[in-house]
Amino acid sequence: MRVRVDEEKCQGHTLCAMAAPDVFVLSDVDGHASAPVAAVPAEMEAAVRAAAGSCPEQAIVVEP
């Protein structure tokens, strides 16, 4: 599984980082998220799906 954050949609609500702090990193400048991992570890997949579901802007894109 891969994940990315659509930078144009992200509004910096930080919910993704609370759900999956090992996957999502918040910018010190504006609080917007990024997902610098190349591939999501299997043990983090449920947390990433929860983060995607909790994003008010639907800015998290999960790919198989």
Secondary structure as UniProt FT lines:
FT   STRAND          2..5
FT   TURN            7..9
FT   HELIX           15..19
FT   TURN            21..23
FT   STRAND          25..26
FT   TURN            28..30
FT   STRAND          33..34
FT   HELIX           42..44
FT   HELIX           45..54
FT   TURN            56..57
FT   STRAND          60..63
//
